[in-house]
């Protein structure tokens, strides 16, 4: 990859390089915005595996993800906060 220009890479390859770059840095907080959008299912699953490794290697850090697919958010085993038009969505408690 040393001699390849970033412009010539496809979006998936660029995401993999970005993940490799951030994995070399230690940060207190990571903000990752809808990184899985517009990829095939296999590409999404591969990116999820990289994200899981990043979380595991940086357990002392805080991660904030914006993910439209709730299934993938659950796979990351993070606390899920649902938003509706930019506001936190409130849920009604069920009455027994």
C-alpha positions in Angstrom: 0.0 0.0 0.0 3.0 2.3 0.4 3.1 3.1 -3.3 -0.6 3.2 -3.9 -2.3 6.6 -4.0 -5.3 6.9 -1.7 -7.3 8.4 -4.6 -7.1 5.1 -6.5 -8.6 3.0 -3.7 -12.3 2.2 -3.4 -14.3 3.4 -0.4 -14.1 0.0 1.4 -10.3 0.0 1.1 -10.1 3.6 2.4 -12.2 2.6 5.4 -9.8 -0.3 6.2 -6.9 2.1 6.0 -8.7 4.6 8.3 -9.3 1.8 10.8 -5.6 0.8 10.6 -4.6 4.4 11.2 -6.8 4.9 14.3 -5.8 1.6 15.7 -2.2 2.9 15.9 -3.3 5.9 18.0 -4.6 5.9 21.6 -7.5 8.2 22.2 -9.9 8.9 25.1 -12.9 9.0 22.8 -13.6 7.6 19.3 -16.4 9.0 17.2 -17.4 6.8 14.3 -20.3 7.9 12.1 -22.2 5.4 10.0 -19.1 3.6 8.8 -21.1 0.6 7.6 -23.4 2.4 5.2 -23.5 1.4 1.5 -21.3 -1.7 1.9 -22.1 -5.3 1.1 -23.0 -7.6 4.0 -19.6 -9.3 3.9 -17.8 -6.0 3.9 -19.9 -4.8 6.8 -19.2 -7.9 8.8 -15.4 -7.5 8.2 -15.5 -3.8 9.3 -17.5 -4.9 12.4 -14.7 -7.4 13.3 -12.1 -4.6 13.0 -14.3 -2.4 15.2 -14.6 -5.1 17.8 -10.8 -5.5 17.8 -10.4 -1.8 18.2 -12.8 -1.7 21.2 -11.1 -4.7 22.8 -7.6 -3.2 22.4 -8.8 0.2 23.7 -11.1 -0.9 26.6 -10.2 2.3 28.6 -11.6 4.5 25.7 -15.1 5.6 25.0 -16.6 4.8 21.7 -19.6 6.6 20.1 -21.0 5.0 17.0 -23.8 6.2 14.7 -25.2 3.1 13.1 -28.4 2.8 11.2 -28.6 -1.0 11.5 -29.6 -2.0 15.1 -28.4 -5.6 14.5 -24.8 -4.4 14.0 -25.1 -2.0 17.0 -26.0 -5.0 19.2 -23.1 -7.0 17.8 -20.7 -4.3 19.1 -22.3 -4.9 22.6 -22.5 -1.2 23.3 -25.3 0.7 25.1 -27.8 1.7 22.4 -29.4 5.1 22.4 -32.0 5.6 19.7 -32.4 9.0 18.1 -35.4 10.4 16.3 -34.7 13.6 14.2 -31.7 14.4 16.4 -33.4 13.9 19.8 -33.2 11.0 22.1 -36.2 8.8 21.6 -38.1 8.1 24.9 -39.6 4.8 25.5 -42.7 4.2 27.5 -42.5 1.7 30.4 -44.8 -1.2 30.0 -47.5 -1.5 32.6 -47.9 -5.0 34.0 
